[in-house]
């Protein structure tokens, strides 16, 4: 009995060794790594063009006419804006830089009682503004936060009327100044984006020579001006599509 048990054990050991050897000779299944998920990333690089509209506030401060008497004073008035913009952006990682030009038609009127013409009115009307700015921003996928700054130009009409509304003195002004702003933009498709922007235009002081009736003495006044703008924007980007990041 003991002999039979030993023989059975030996046979089992031989069979196990043979099976292990045969298994080692079988071809091994190649390892296939799991698929890597790719997160979509919005690409802000490219030329763009768009439209904007919103509201602005014009604060104009008149000095004294011909350098004599007291200053006329200041007044603020709000009105509508509508226009467009075009520019180029380049994205480096999450940072975005660019340049833009913007032009808007405006209807920003401001008026105040005149001391130079008793009973009369001094009126300022901003008819258009232009911005020439650089941008630097930070992108979080399809969301872009940015700052901007550069030069600005405001076109104005100045009018002094008498008590019955007759225009006495008139001047036009193309004032150059500086601007700073901040904005947020969101890309809702690979090429279309919407945003909101605030701009502060600092136009400084400018001497203005007014037209006068024939035979009247020349009239000069210095008008300082600041303009605040809030606009909603829509842009179309001529750039690359959404790309993928591993």
Buried (B, 14 or more C-beta within 10 A) or exposed (E): EEEEEEEEEEEEEEEEEEEEEEEEEEEEEEEEEEEEEEEEBBBBBBEBEBBBBBBBBBBBBBBBBEEEEEEBBBBBBBBEBEBBBBBBBEBEEEEBBBBBEBBBBBBBBBBBEBBBBEEBBBBBBBEBBBBBBEBEBEBEBBBBBBBBBBEBBBBBBBBBBBEEEEBBBBBEBEBEBBBBBBBBBBBEEBBBBBBBBBBBBEBEEBEBEBEBEEEEEEBBBBBBBBBBBBBEBBBBBEBEEBEEEE
